[in-house]
Amino acid sequence: MIVIYASAVFYSTKYDELTFLFPCTRPNCAALAKEYGATNIISYKEGDIVQQILDLNHGPVDKVIIAGGNGASFNQALQMVRPNGVISNVNFMDPSDSINFPAMLWGLGMSNISFRCGFCPGGARRIERLIRMIQAGRVHPGKLLNVKFEGFDKIEDAFKLMDAKPKDLIKPYVLI
């Protein structure tokens, strides 16, 4: 089982043989996640996210993708992932965040949990793949963009909106 720890990583969920869990509370994001293949929506309002995932999976999961949250998300990921599992982070952390975790969560350093962190790769090859996914109807980027700004001078406003995270926001976009 794979846990995608965010409400914005929808396009990677069309795998029939896998179960995907999306921790989120915004109804528009939950509906879109289900449309793109999420099998379960988890809400912190209904209890501890880690426990909900462990209960649904009957134990730890194979992979966790952190695409939102803060430094504490790593501790939650370590509690969810099995030994020899993988934790991937594509979330841009706040400069004030610290990532600290108890050695027991990491199996005293012997659990062989892999951490993969970094920006999503770019380049022509990736863009070509994304275009093929759009052409095949697997990705509908317009559904992810729900707040429109117009003009170069509105870029800062779009970033401020992302930082404020209003309840109905998925992703803003700026037409230049």
C-alpha positions in Angstrom: 0.0 0.0 0.0 1.1 3.5 -0.8 0.2 6.6 1.3 0.3 9.9 -0.5 0.5 12.4 2.3 -1.1 15.5 0.7 -4.1 16.6 -1.2 -2.5 17.7 -4.4 -0.7 14.7 -5.8 -3.5 13.1 -7.8 -2.1 12.2 -11.2 0.0 9.4 -9.9 -2.9 7.3 -8.5 -4.2 5.4 -11.5 -2.7 2.0 -10.6 -5.4 -0.7 -10.3 -3.3 -3.1 -8.2 -2.5 -0.6 -5.5 -4.5 1.0 -2.7 -3.9 4.8 -2.2 -4.8 6.7 0.9 -5.1 10.5 0.9 -5.0 12.4 4.2 -7.1 15.5 3.5 -10.0 17.4 4.9 -11.0 19.8 2.1 -14.1 18.3 0.3 -13.0 19.6 -3.2 -9.6 17.9 -2.8 -11.1 14.7 -1.5 -13.6 14.5 -4.4 -10.8 15.1 -6.9 -8.5 12.5 -5.2 -11.3 9.9 -5.5 -11.8 10.8 -9.1 -8.2 10.2 -9.8 -8.2 6.8 -8.0 -7.8 7.3 -4.3 -9.3 4.4 -2.6 -9.6 6.0 0.9 -9.7 9.5 2.2 -8.3 10.0 5.7 -9.1 13.0 7.9 -7.3 14.2 11.0 -10.7 15.3 12.2 -11.6 11.6 12.5 -8.6 10.7 14.7 -4.9 10.1 14.4 -3.9 9.8 10.7 -1.2 7.3 11.4 -3.5 5.0 13.3 -6.2 5.2 10.7 -3.7 4.2 8.0 -2.3 1.3 10.1 -5.8 0.1 10.7 -6.9 0.3 7.1 -3.7 -1.5 5.9 -3.6 -4.0 8.9 -0.1 -2.7 9.6 2.6 -0.6 8.0 2.6 0.5 4.3 5.2 0.0 1.6 5.7 3.6 0.6 4.9 7.1 1.9 5.0 10.1 -0.3 5.2 13.4 1.6 3.8 16.2 -0.6 2.6 18.5 2.1 2.9 19.2 5.8 6.0 20.1 7.8 8.9 18.5 9.6 6.6 16.5 11.8 5.4 14.7 8.6 8.6 12.7 8.6 7.8 11.2 12.1 4.3 10.3 10.9 5.8 8.7 7.7 8.2 6.7 9.8 5.3 5.4 12.0 3.4 4.3 8.8 6.2 2.7 6.7 7.3 -0.9 7.1 11.0 -2.0 7.4 12.6 -1.9 4.0 10.0 0.6 2.9 10.4 4.0 1.2 9.6 7.5 2.3 9.7 10.1 -0.5 9.5 13.8 0.1 8.6 16.3 -2.6 7.3 18.9 -0.2 9.2 22.2 0.1 9.8 22.7 3.8 9.6 26.0 5.6 13.1 27.3 6.6 12.0 27.3 10.3 11.2 23.5 10.2 13.4 21.0 11.9 13.4 17.3 11.0 14.0 15.3 14.2 12.8 11.8 14.9 13.3 9.3 17.7 15.8 6.5 16.8 13.1 3.9 17.8 10.9 5.1 14.9 13.8 4.4 12.6 14.3 0.9 14.0 17.4 2.3 15.8 18.9 2.9 12.4 18.5 -0.7 11.3 15.1 -0.7 9.6 16.5 -0.1 6.1 14.0 2.5 5.4 15.0 4.6 2.3 14.5 8.3 2.2 14.2 9.9 -1.2 13.9 13.7 -1.3 14.1 16.4 -3.9 12.3 18.4 -6.4 10.2 16.7 -9.0 12.5 16.3 -12.1 11.9 18.4 -15.1 13.2 18.4 -18.6 11.8 17.5 -22.0 11.4 13.8 -21.2 9.2 14.4 -18.3 7.2 17.0 -20.1 6.7 14.6 -23.0 5.5 11.9 -20.6 3.0 14.3 -18.9 1.7 15.4 -22.3 1.1 11.7 -23.2 -0.7 11.2 -19.9 -2.9 14.3 -20.7 -3.6 13.1 -24.2 -4.5 9.6 -22.9 -7.0 11.2 -20.5 -5.2 10.1 -17.4 -4.5 13.7 -16.2 -6.8 16.7 -16.4 -4.6 19.6 -15.2 -7.5 22.0 -15.3 -9.1 20.2 -12.4 -6.1 20.9 -10.3 -6.2 24.6 -11.0 -9.1 26.4 -9.4 -8.0 30.0 -8.7 -7.0 32.2 -11.7 -4.8 35.3 -11.6 -4.0 37.4 -14.7 -0.8 39.3 -15.3 2.9 39.0 -14.2 2.2 41.4 -11.3 -0.2 38.8 -9.8 2.5 36.2 -9.2 3.1 37.4 -5.7 -0.6 37.3 -4.9 -0.7 33.7 -6.1 2.2 32.7 -3.8 0.5 34.5 -0.9 -2.7 32.5 -1.6 -0.7 29.3 -1.6 0.8 30.3 1.8 -2.6 31.2 3.3 -4.1 27.8 2.1 -7.8 28.8 2.1 -10.2 25.9 2.5 -11.4 25.8 -1.1 -7.9 26.1 -2.7 -6.4 23.3 -4.8 -3.8 25.2 -6.9 -3.8 28.8 -8.2 -2.4 29.7 -11.6 -1.2 32.9 -13.3 -1.9 33.7 -16.9 0.9 36.0 -18.2 
